[in-house]
Amino acid sequence: QVQLVESGGGLVQAGGSLRLSCVVSGGIFRDYDMGWYRQAPGKQRDLVATITSGGSTIYADSVKGRFTISRDNAKNTLYLQMDSLKPEDTAVYYCDAFNSIISRLYWGQGTQVTVSS
């Protein structure tokens, strides 16, 4: 059974930084396309950034130049480095893993990020 566990969230002042981690167990991490999403209260879950199994990345316009997605296949871990944080970045952040071979999508439980002004 594939499990995703996020960590690294917290409270930070505007302009600060956080690094989120997502550890994947129970599957072949290097084969997954991975992503970070976020959901603010009362809003839909939105894409933040994705990284394919081959390392190609995509970012939402709102985070380009501030956030960096990366992966360490040896550690089965996905990262999101968040710099120059803004209050509007406040949300629960989720990681996902997509197995394109069997078309299965897995989600983590989320980690709260709060940016104070």
Secondary structure, DSSP 8 states (H G I E B T S, - for coil): --EEEEE--EEEETT--EEEEEEEESS-GGG-EEEEEEE-TTS--EEEEEE-TT--EEE-TTTTTTEEEEEETTTTEEEEEE-S--GGG-EEEEEEEEETTTTEEEE---EEEEEE-
